[in-house]
Amino acid sequence: MNTEETFALDPKCVQLQVKAADWQDAIRSTCRLLVDNGYVLPDYPADVIERELQWATGLPTMPYAVAIPHALKPDNVVSAKIAVSLLAEPVSFKQSGGTEEDSPVDAKIVFVLALKDSSSQLSLLQNLMVAISDEDMLAALATAATPEEFCNIFNGGSAAAAI
């Protein structure tokens, strides 16, 4: 039996040119999209920040670094979703798997994951991995003019979707 949920990024969970003072502000701002749309409970942002303090999620992807914060437990997740903030100016996140000596990652795009069960949301994670591992796609996402355009590029799975 296939329990995998189909997934597409939703424009109401994408915001562009976000001004964030630091990584916590970027997480709170991005999580607000999930809270406001009923995908997570109000305590979710605190869960995500707590997890980020334990295990950093900054990735030195090219041409723009990203961060993929998420919570440890699905307790505050109502429905699986990704929220995205394309930041006006990058903010520093500690590097995933890094040490104290590693340089921070200046993330331009923050993808906050709200997962109930990662094994049943394989398509969500696959779409995200495609997006962050494709330099052309990341460049196209970073120049999206609207949340709808961002979603079309992301959901299409290639930078060609932007053309």
Salt bridges, closest charged atoms under 4 A:
ASP10 OD2 - LYS12 NZ 3.91
GLU100 OE2 - LYS94 NZ 3.58
